[in-house]
């Protein structure tokens, strides 16, 4: 599986959101598949709540390094952790994480 991440910068905040793109492995015999991106705005929401990575980690029961990895788009959280993060940030999971792109046709 191929993985890449990109960051969006603004003057007010270091990082607004991160986009993680997961592209399935394509063999020469498989049809073309589209890519799907999972975008997160954890860092922006943390700043709005005056919350550190350490505080978010303590509230969700994971390490600060895990939060940092998710914020940077290096790792995608489990469904349970995504809900814990959104609850700790007192917002809906769809406000924290958004899917971009289209799924492959069946």
C-alpha positions, 0 to 999 in steps of 0.5 A: 500500500502506498501512503502520502501526507500533505499539510495545509498552512495558514498565517494564523495557525501552523497547520489547519488540516492534514490529508492522508492518501491511501492508494491500493496496490495495483498489479499490472493486471488489476483495473485502475482504482481511485484514491481516497484521502482522510483529512483531519483538523485535529491540530486546528481544533486543539488550538481552538480549545487551548489543548496540548497534544499531551492533554488530548492523549491523556483524554483519549488514552493514547500516547502523545506520539500517537496523536502527533502521528495522526495529526501529521497524517502518518497514521489513520486512527481506529474508528474507536480512537476517532470517536474518542478524539472527537469527544475530547475535542467536543465536536462530531467525528465528521468535523474532525475527519473528512473523506475526500475522493471517490471509492473504486467502482464495483 
